[in-house]
Amino acid sequence: MDYLPLFLQLRSQPAVVVGGGRVAVRKVELLLKCRSDVTVVAPELRDELRELVLRGELHHIAGRFQPAHLDGAVVVVAATSRRDVNAAVSAAARERRIPVNVVDDAELSTFIFPAIIDRSPIIAAVSSGGQAPVLARRVREQIEAVLPARLGALARFMGERRKAVQQSLSAIARRPFWERLTGGIVGTRVLAGDEAGAERAFERELRTSHLTACAATGGSGLGEVYLIGAGPGDPDLLTLRALQLLQQADVVLYDRLVPEAVLQRSRRDAERIFVGKRTGDHTPQEHINELLVHLARKGLRVARLKGGDPLVFGRGGEEIEVLAAHGIPYTIVPGITAALGAAASAGIPLTHRGLAHSVTFVTGHVLEDRSLDWRSLAAPRHTVVFYMGVAHLPSIVAKLRAAGAPADQPAAIIEQATLPQQRILRGALATISVIAREADIAPPALLIVGDVAAFGAIDTLVPDATRNAAGALA
């Protein structure tokens, strides 16, 4: 190891930056963020630095560097464009045994600045020892992507309660308590911005931890449920919040619309339970509700993973009611709903100036619902997206036509949206059923009806027999 990673306390400590250009600005901003007392030595300053001097946040010595400028400093940065000046700064700092960084010159430096992930008070630093700073920054970006934005808030929450935990629990019980806290209900509530809910959960956890059995087993007695939208299928379209919670869930309940590639993003040792429909069979919603409550009451963190968004035709509302009625904490993580994902993958804008000023999502299972206003669905300048409508396609077309939709109304079907096997078929209301039948379209697939459905190129899989009819609308 060429460098010892350290975190310096620079609050109110004197730091000197030699140079007043663009690179110096970055280093000054970083030192000021640490609340250091910063002095810049340079004949001229960039506007950003002059503004800081005018506001009294920065000291300026207007002149050429002199070794005496470093007297009393605890850290020094050389950020000029002249190597002879940088070398002089380095020599003067070494002579005074002051840590010095010469920007982009590891040979003249006694320390280097790492790539920093700032979730204060949680700070992570990545360094390549000056060998590959671009690679270090890339690693930082990858780490930053998986760290919650409110991680610092969780650290502060824990720090403010350390004394209470020390007074209530023995040393041997504290570690399992804090582990439950960070990975359980309390941590989830803080990261979601609900500190009042986190405080209530914290007090409950602390009371429970007084029980000998709880302290011995590390169990908390009550788990939580994450209602997570898995998006339209492509695992790269999962939200960061979804990824974070999937990585801490003990159990994952998933349905048929969740592909294996999305499941692979969950914790490797998490138990997976399929609760979706199979051929000729399906899991009753009541059973899913009971399972969620049962698992959470065992103290487990349960991810209920749903295709698209959990609150758009995902029966998430019913599960929320059950969880609330049983006092089970839950977190809702929205996902890219199938309609938005499918439309984007097909290059279809669901609204467009002059073509569509509104959009409606409808499930294909409500064909017999007499309250459904088919005239509004068939209205001009309106887009309708039918979920689970392929099996009822002829009936949907017939109802739209009966409600006044023209025969040449553009329509599109997106099968396996956002996945490698995605197919996009286009046509008109008069032809779309034939197109779907000849292409052997199968669920999951969405139907989009409206003038916007004519956007984009005709898919190469459209049957030749109907290509001419569909092509006129593309």
N, C-alpha and C positions, 0 to 999 in steps of 0.2 A: 504494500500500500504506500503510494508516494506522498499522499497528503492525509493528515489527520482531520477528519470532519469536526468542526467546532461551531458553536453558536455563541457569538460575542454579545455581551450586554453593552450597548453603546449609548444608552439613554443618558443625555446631558454630558457625554464624554466628547472631548475635542477630536475632530477628524479634519484632515487636510486633503483637498483635491487640487492638484496642479493641472491647470488647463481650463479653458472656458468655452470649448466647442461642444459639438453635438454629443460626443461620447461622454464628456464630462457631465452633461445634463443628466444622462441616465444614472450615472454613479451618484450624483448629488441627490437625485430624487430617492434613490434606494437608501442612502444614509439618513436623509431627513425622515423617511418612513420609520426608521429605527429610532427617531427622536434624538439623533446625534447633534452636537454643536459643530456645524460644518463651516469651514473657511475655504474659499476658493482663491487660489493664487493664479492670476493671469492678467496680461496687459489689457485684454478686451474680453467682454462677455457676450454670449448670445442673449437674445431678448428674454428667453425664459429665465435665465439666471439673473439678469438685471432686475426683472420683476420680483424675484424672490428677495433680492437685496433691498429693494424699495419697501417691501413688506416687512423687513426686519427678520426674515427667516434664515438669512444667509449672510455671512461675513465675506467681504471682498478685499483682497490685497491687490491693488492695481499696479503690477510691476512684474519684472522677471523673477524667476525662482531663485531664492537664496536658501542655503541649508538651514539657517536659523528659523525659517518659517515653520519648520517641523518641530521645534522645541515644544514639549508638552503634549504633543499629539499622541493618541493611542492607536491610530490607524491612518495610513496614507495611501492615496491613489494617484498615480501618474497617468494623465489622460491627454497628453499633448500629441501632436503629429510629428514631433522631432525626437528621434531616438537618443540624441546626445543629452537633451534635457531630461528625458525619461530615465536615462542611465544615471544622471546626476541625482535625481530624486531618489532612485533606488539605493545609490551608494550612501546618501545622507541618512536615509531611513535605517539601513542596515547598521551604519555606524552607531546610531542611537538605539538600536535594537527595537525598532518600531515595525510591526507588520506592514508590508508594502505590497500593493498590487499595481503592476504596470500593465495597462490594458493591452490584451493580445500579445503579450510578451512574457511567457512563463519563465524564461531564463532570468529575467530581471526581477521576478516576483518572488516573494516569500509566502504569499497566499493567493488564491484565485477565487473569483466569484462563481458560485455554482448556478445552475438553472434552478430557480426557486418556485415552489408551489406554496402559495400563501393562503392558509386558512387559519390565520392567527386566532388563538395562540398556537395552533398546530402549524408547524413549518416543516416542509420536506425539501431537501436539496439534492440535486443530481449533478455529478461532476464526472468529466472524462479525464481529469488531470491535465486539462489544456490540450489534449490530443485531438479531440473531435467535438468541439462545442456545439456544432449543428446536431450531432447525434444526441448529445446530452439534452438539448432543447426538445428534441423529438420524444425522448423518453419522458421528459417532464410533461409534455402534452398528453402522453398516454396515461400517465399516472393521474394528472389533473382531471382527465375525463371521467374517472371512476370515483373521485372523491367528492362527496356532497358539498354543495356551496356553503351550507350551514354547519359544516363540521366544527368550525371554530366556536359557534354558539353552543354546541354540545360540550366541547372542552370547558368552556366557561361555566356552563350549567353544572358540570361535575365538580369543577374547582370550588365553586361557591358552596357546595354541599359536602366537601371532604370532611370538615370538622364534625358535622352531624353524624356522618357514617362512622368516623373514628370513635365517637362517643357511644354509639349504639351497638357496634359489632366488634367482635374480637378480630385480631389481626388475621387469623386463619380464615375467617368468614368474609373478609373484605374483598379479596380478589374475585371469588365467584360472584359476589354481589355486583361489583363493577362490570364484570363480563356480561352478566344478565342485563345490566342497565344499558350498556352501549349497544348490544345486539337485540334488545327487546323493545317493549312498548315505550319505555321512557325515551330511548334514543330515537325511535321512529317519530314520536310526537315532537321532539325538539327539532329534528331535521325538517319536519313539515311546517315549522313555525308556530306550533301550538304549545307554548311554554306553560300555559295554565293547565292544559291536559297533561303535560309532562310532569308538572309538580304534583298533581293528584296521583298519577301512576307511581311517581317516586316515593311518595309517602306510603302508598299501599305496599310497594316492594320492600321498603324498610321495615314496616310492621311485620310483614310475612317472614322476613329473614331472621326474626327473633326466634322462630320455631326451629328446633334442633333438626328436624327431618329436612326442612328446606335448606338449612345451612350445609347439611351433610351431602345432600344430593345435588345441590345447585339448581333445583327446580324452582320456578316462581309461582306455580299453581295456576297461572292464567296466561295464555298466549295471546296472539293477535292474528288478524287476517288482513292480507293485502289483496285487494281487488285490482288486478293488473290487466291493462289492455296490451295484448301481444302484437297489435298492429295488423296490417293486411297480410303478413306472411314473411316478408324479407326480414331476417333477424337484425340487419343493420338499421331498420326503422324503429327498433325498440327505443324508448326514451331512456335517458341516463338513470332516472329514478327507478324505472322498471328493472334495469340491470342491477342496480344497487340492492334492491329488495329481493330479487331472485337469488342473489349471491348469499343472502342471509336466511332465506326461508328453509325450514326443516322439512316441509312437505309441499309438494306442488300438485294442485288439482287442475287438470287441463282438459280441454275438449277437442273435438275432431279438427277444428279449424286452426289448431296450434301445431305448426310443423316441427319436426324433430330438430331442425336447425335452431329454432327458438328455445326449445327445451334444453338444448346443449348449453345455453347461456346461464342456466340455473346452477346452483351449487352441486358439485359432483356427487356428494354423499346424501343429497336430499332424496326423500322418498317421492316417487311419482305415482299419482293415482289418476287413471283415466276415468272421466265422468261424462264423456260425450256420447253422442249417438253412434251406434254400430248398425250394420245392416239388419233391419227387422227388429231392432231392439234399441232402447235408450235408457239412460239413467234418469229416473224421475227427479224433478227439481226438489221435491220434498226430501229425498234421500241426500242430495247435495247439501241442502240447508242443514240437515242433521249432522252430516259429516263435518261441516265447517265448525259447528258448535262443539261437537265431540272432540275434535283435534285441538281446538283452541283451549278447551277446558283442561286438556292434558298438559298445558304449558307450551305448546308448540307454536312456531311461527308458520302460518299457512299462507301460501301464495295461491290465490284463485286466478288462474291464468285463462283469459278469454280472448278469442280472436277479435281483432278490431279494437273497439272501445267497450269497456264493461257496462257502460250505461246507454249504449245504442244497440237495441235488440239483443242485449246480452243477459237480460234478466238480473242485472246487477242490483236494480232497485229492490227486487224481492229479497235478495240476499242481505242487503243493507238492513231491511226491516227486521229480518230474523236475528241478525247479529245485534242490532240495537236492543231488541226485546230481551235478549239473553245477557246483555251487558258485556258483550265481546268487543274489545277495541278493534277498529278497522281503519285502514288507509286506502283511499281510492287513487289509483294511478291511471290517468287517462292515456289512451293509446290513439294512434292514427286510425280512425275508423275506416272500415273496408271501402266505403264509398269514396272517401278522399284519396286513399291509396290507389284504388283501381283507376279512378279518373286521372290522377297524376301520371300513373304508369302508361296510360293510353293517350296522354297528351290532350285530355278533354277538360276544358274549363267548365265547371258546373254552373257558373254564372259568367255572363259576357255582355258587355255593352251592346245593346241593340238586338241581342238574341235571347237572353234569359236574365231576368232581374230577380228571380227567386228559385229556390230548390227545395224539394220535398223528399224525405227518405221514407220508404214504405216497405213493409215486409210482405212477401208474396203469400203469406199464410192468412191474410185478412180478406181474401176474395169474397167471403160470405158476410163480411161485416157491412151491414146495411148503412151504418153511419159514415162510411167512407165516401167522401165527395169526389166522385170520378170526374165530374165536370171541371172542378178546379185542377185536377191532375192533367186533364186534357187541354187546359187553357194555353193559348199561345204565349211565347216568351217565358216559358216555365220549364224547368228541368225536373224530372222525376227519376229517382234511383230506386229500383226494386231489389231488395235483399231476398235471397232464397226464392227467386221467382222463376228460375229456369223450368222447373217441373210444371209450373202453371202458366207457361208462356202463352199458349194459344188463348187461354181464358183472359189473361191480362190484356192482350192485344184486342180481343173482342170487346172488353169493357171500355177500353180507351176509345176505340172506334165508335162504339155506341154513344159515348159521351161527347163526341164531336171532334176527336183527333183525326187529322187527315191521313189518308193512306200513305202519303209520301213523307210523313213525319220521320225524321232521322232517328235511328235507334242503334245502340251498340251493346255488345255483350263482351265482358271481360272475364275470362276464365283463369283461375289460379293467379290472380293479380299479384304483381311484384315478384313472383317466383320465376325461376329459369324456364319453366314449362308454360309460362303465361301465353294465352291466345287472345287476340282482339278481333272480333267479328263485327262488321258494320252492315247496315242495310236500312230499310224503311219498315214502318209498322206492317206494310203489306207483305214484306219478304222476310222479316227477321225470324219468324218461326221456322220457315223452310231452311234458312241458313243454319240455324242452330241444330235442327234435326240432321241435316246432311253432314254437318261437321261433328256430330256426335258430342255436343257440348254436355258436360256433366258438372255438378256442383263440386266445389264452391264457385259460383259465377254470379255476377251482378248484371242487371239490365239497366241501361241508361237511355231514357227517352227524352227527346227535345232537340232543338236545332243545334245545340252545342255538340251533339253526338256525331255530327258530320266532320268535326275537327280530326286531323291526322290522316295518315295513309291507310289504305285498305290492307288488312292483314293478308299475308300470302296464303293463309290456310282457308280463306273464304272459298267455298266450292265453286268451280267454274260455272255451273249451271245458274248461279245467282250473282256472279261477279258483276255482270252488266247492270243489273238492277241496283245493286249496292254502290257500284262505282259512280253512278250519276250523283250520288249524295256526298261523296268523299271530298 
